[in-house]
Amino acid sequence: MTWIFTKYLLTAGMVVLISELAKRSDRLGGFIAALPLMTVLTLCWLYFENQSDEKIAQHAYYTFWYVIPTLPMFLLFPALLPRIGFWLTLGASIVLTIICVGLFAFIVRNIGVELL
């Protein structure tokens, strides 16, 4: 139980740290958020929990493939935010991401990568 509490505390702490940095500096907050800190933490948690090297490697592999179709959201969000407000922009960004993941999964299936 202590281990799970530690994982939650450290992981949540990263989110709080990034949001606090973003309040002070858009660039620094964006830079820190763009770092794969959550992925690194997840890889560490998998390692500390004695998951196989194959399991850890597969997580990193699929993370790479899922990052690519999420990138358009970061262009749509700032373009829509001043026009339609936060919640509609967030919803539109989520819908776009789902569509992009679906299309990307269909495309990369042709090269042997199964995402969905």
Backbone as numpy.savetxt, mean C-alpha at the origin, in Angstrom:
# Nx Ny Nz CAx CAy CAz Cx Cy Cz
0.09 -13.19 23.02 -0.73 -11.99 23.02 0.14 -10.73 23.02
1.25 -10.77 23.73 2.16 -9.62 23.77 2.71 -9.34 22.38
3.01 -10.42 21.63 3.56 -10.26 20.29 2.56 -9.54 19.37
1.31 -9.93 19.41 0.30 -9.30 18.57 0.13 -7.84 18.96
0.12 -7.56 20.26 0.01 -6.17 20.72 1.19 -5.35 20.22
2.39 -5.92 20.26 3.59 -5.23 19.78 3.47 -4.93 18.29
3.00 -5.92 17.53 2.83 -5.72 16.09 1.85 -4.58 15.81
0.71 -4.59 16.49 -0.28 -3.53 16.29 0.28 -2.17 16.68
0.96 -2.11 17.79 1.50 -0.85 18.29 2.53 -0.26 17.32
3.47 -1.08 16.86 4.49 -0.58 15.94 3.90 -0.21 14.58
3.00 -1.03 14.08 2.39 -0.76 12.78 1.53 0.50 12.84
0.71 0.63 13.86 -0.11 1.84 14.02 0.78 3.06 14.24
1.85 2.88 14.96 2.79 3.97 15.20 3.35 4.54 13.90
3.58 3.67 12.93 4.09 4.13 11.64 3.06 5.02 10.94
1.80 4.62 10.99 0.74 5.41 10.36 0.63 6.78 11.03
0.67 6.80 12.35 0.58 8.06 13.09 1.79 8.94 12.77
2.98 8.34 12.76 4.19 9.10 12.45 4.09 9.75 11.07
3.68 8.99 10.08 3.58 9.52 8.72 2.54 10.64 8.65
1.39 10.46 9.30 0.37 11.51 9.24 0.83 12.78 9.98
1.57 12.62 11.07 2.09 13.79 11.77 3.15 14.50 10.95
4.01 13.75 10.27 5.02 14.36 9.41 4.35 15.09 8.24
3.28 14.50 7.70 2.57 15.11 6.57 1.93 16.44 6.97
1.53 16.58 8.23 0.96 17.85 8.69 2.00 18.96 8.61
3.24 18.62 8.86 4.31 19.61 8.92 4.95 19.85 7.55
5.02 18.80 6.73 5.66 18.93 5.43 5.01 17.95 4.45
4.37 18.50 3.42 3.74 17.65 2.40 4.78 16.75 1.75
5.93 17.34 1.43 6.97 16.58 0.73 7.54 15.48 1.61
7.87 15.80 2.84 8.45 14.79 3.73 7.42 13.69 4.03
6.18 14.08 4.30 5.14 13.09 4.55 4.93 12.18 3.36
4.90 12.77 2.16 4.75 11.97 0.95 5.93 11.05 0.72
7.13 11.56 0.98 8.34 10.74 0.80 8.33 9.54 1.74
8.05 9.80 3.01 8.03 8.71 4.00 6.91 7.72 3.67
5.74 8.23 3.27 4.62 7.36 2.92 4.94 6.51 1.69
5.75 7.04 0.78 6.09 6.30 -0.44 7.10 5.18 -0.17
7.81 5.29 0.92 8.74 4.21 1.25 7.93 2.96 1.59
8.44 1.82 1.26 7.66 0.59 1.53 7.78 0.14 2.99
7.51 1.08 3.91 7.67 0.77 5.34 6.73 -0.33 5.81
5.48 -0.29 5.36 4.54 -1.34 5.79 4.95 -2.69 5.23
5.44 -2.69 4.01 5.90 -3.96 3.43 7.10 -4.48 4.19
8.03 -3.60 4.52 9.21 -4.03 5.29 8.78 -4.57 6.65
7.85 -3.88 7.31 7.35 -4.39 8.59 6.68 -5.75 8.43
5.88 -5.89 7.38 5.20 -7.16 7.14 6.21 -8.27 6.89
7.24 -7.98 6.11 8.28 -8.99 5.87 8.96 -9.37 7.18
9.21 -8.38 8.02 9.82 -8.67 9.34 8.88 -9.52 10.19
7.58 -9.16 10.22 6.64 -9.95 11.02 6.61 -11.39 10.53
6.57 -11.59 9.21 6.57 -12.95 8.67 7.84 -13.70 9.07
8.97 -13.03 9.00 10.25 -13.65 9.38 10.26 -14.02 10.87
9.87 -13.07 11.71 9.88 -13.32 13.16 8.90 -14.41 13.56
7.86 -14.62 12.73 6.88 -15.66 13.02 7.23 -16.97 12.32
8.49 -17.08 11.90 9.05 -18.31 11.33 8.33 -18.80 10.08
7.88 -17.87 9.26 7.30 -18.26 7.97 8.44 -18.68 7.05
8.13 -19.49 6.08 9.15 -19.99 5.17 9.72 -18.86 4.30
10.94 -19.06 3.84 11.54 -18.09 2.93 10.68 -17.92 1.69
10.10 -19.02 1.22 9.24 -18.96 0.04 8.03 -18.07 0.28
7.41 -18.19 1.45 6.24 -17.38 1.80 6.61 -15.89 1.84
7.75 -15.59 2.44 8.20 -14.20 2.56 8.53 -13.64 1.17
9.21 -14.44 0.36 9.57 -14.00 -1.00 8.32 -13.78 -1.85
7.34 -14.66 -1.72 6.10 -14.51 -2.48 5.35 -13.24 -2.09
5.39 -12.90 -0.80 4.74 -11.66 -0.37 5.40 -10.46 -1.06
6.72 -10.42 -1.07 7.43 -9.32 -1.73 7.13 -9.30 -3.23
7.09 -10.46 -3.84 6.82 -10.58 -5.28 5.44 -10.02 -5.62
4.42 -10.45 -4.90 3.06 -9.97 -5.20 2.87 -8.51 -4.83
3.57 -8.04 -3.81 3.50 -6.62 -3.47 3.97 -5.78 -4.65
5.06 -6.19 -5.28 5.55 -5.48 -6.47 4.45 -5.38 -7.53
3.80 -6.48 -7.85 2.81 -6.49 -8.91 1.56 -5.71 -8.54
1.20 -5.65 -7.26 0.00 -4.90 -6.86 0.25 -3.40 -6.74
1.49 -2.99 -6.57 1.79 -1.55 -6.46 1.51 -0.86 -7.79
1.89 -1.48 -8.87 1.79 -0.84 -10.19 0.38 -0.34 -10.50
-0.67 -1.16 -10.37 -2.00 -0.64 -10.73 -2.60 0.32 -9.70
-1.94 0.52 -8.57 -2.46 1.50 -7.60 -1.94 2.90 -7.89
-0.94 3.04 -8.71 -0.31 4.34 -8.94 -1.25 5.39 -9.57
-2.14 5.04 -10.51 -3.02 6.08 -11.06 -3.86 6.80 -10.01
-4.17 6.14 -8.92 -4.95 6.78 -7.86 -4.25 8.02 -7.32
-2.94 7.99 -7.29 -2.19 9.13 -6.75 -2.20 10.33 -7.69
-2.57 10.12 -8.94 -2.77 11.24 -9.87 -4.21 11.72 -9.85
-5.14 10.79 -9.75 -6.56 11.15 -9.73 -6.93 11.93 -8.46
-6.44 11.49 -7.31 -6.84 12.08 -6.04 -6.59 13.59 -5.99
-5.38 14.07 -6.26 -5.19 15.53 -6.18 -5.95 16.30 -7.26
-6.23 15.65 -8.38 -6.99 16.33 -9.44 -8.46 16.50 -9.06
-9.04 15.50 -8.41 -10.47 15.55 -8.06 -10.76 16.25 -6.74
-9.85 16.21 -5.81 -10.12 16.71 -4.45 -10.69 18.13 -4.43
-10.10 19.10 -5.12 -10.68 20.45 -5.04 -12.03 20.58 -5.77
-12.34 19.63 -6.63 -13.56 19.71 -7.43 -14.76 19.05 -6.76
-14.56 17.89 -6.14 -15.71 17.14 -5.64 -15.63 16.80 -4.16
-14.60 17.25 -3.46 -14.49 17.01 -2.03 -13.82 15.69 -1.68
-13.54 15.55 -0.39 -12.73 14.43 0.08 -13.39 13.08 -0.13
-14.63 12.90 0.34 -15.23 11.58 0.35 -15.53 11.06 -1.05
-16.03 11.92 -1.92 -16.27 11.49 -3.31 -14.95 11.20 -4.02
-13.94 12.00 -3.74 -12.61 11.75 -4.33 -12.06 10.43 -3.84
-12.19 10.16 -2.56 -11.71 8.89 -2.01 -12.45 7.72 -2.65
-13.76 7.84 -2.77 -14.55 6.79 -3.41 -14.15 6.57 -4.85
-14.00 7.65 -5.60 -13.59 7.55 -7.01 -12.20 6.92 -7.12
-11.32 7.26 -6.20 -9.96 6.69 -6.20 -9.99 5.19 -5.93
-10.85 4.78 -5.02 -10.99 3.35 -4.71 -11.54 2.60 -5.92
-12.57 3.18 -6.56 -13.15 2.54 -7.75 -12.10 2.45 -8.86
-11.36 3.53 -9.09 -10.32 3.51 -10.11 -9.29 2.42 -9.81
-8.89 2.32 -8.55 -7.89 1.32 -8.17 -8.40 -0.09 -8.42
-9.65 -0.35 -8.08 -10.23 -1.68 -8.32 -10.24 -1.99 -9.82
-10.63 -1.01 -10.62 -10.66 -1.21 -12.07 -9.24 -1.45 -12.60
-8.29 -0.65 -12.15 -6.91 -0.79 -12.61 -6.32 -2.14 -12.20
-6.61 -2.59 -10.98 -6.12 -3.90 -10.55 -6.70 -4.99 -11.44
-8.00 -4.92 -11.72 -8.64 -5.91 -12.58 -8.04 -5.93 -13.98
-7.90 -4.76 -14.57 -7.31 -4.68 -15.92 -5.86 -5.15 -15.93
-5.12 -4.72 -14.93 -3.70 -5.10 -14.85 -3.56 -6.61 -14.66
-4.41 -7.19 -13.82 -4.38 -8.64 -13.61 -4.65 -9.37 -14.92
-5.60 -8.86 -15.70 -5.92 -9.46 -17.00 -4.72 -9.37 -17.94
-4.05 -8.22 -17.95 -2.90 -8.01 -18.83 -1.71 -8.88 -18.44
-1.36 -8.90 -17.16 -0.16 -9.66 -16.75 -0.38 -11.16 -16.74
-1.64 -11.58 -16.80 -1.90 -13.02 -16.92 -1.23 -13.56 -18.18
-1.13 -12.73 -19.21 -0.50 -13.14 -20.47 0.99 -13.43 -20.32
1.62 -12.90 -19.27 3.04 -13.20 -19.04 3.23 -14.16 -17.87
2.15 -14.77 -17.43 2.24 -15.81 -16.42 2.13 -15.36 -14.98
1.68 -14.12 -14.76 1.51 -13.62 -13.40 0.02 -13.67 -13.05
-0.35 -14.47 -12.06 -1.73 -14.61 -11.63 -1.98 -13.75 -10.39
-2.69 -12.65 -10.55 -2.97 -11.75 -9.42 -4.34 -11.98 -8.80
-5.32 -12.36 -9.61 -6.66 -12.57 -9.09 -7.09 -14.01 -9.30
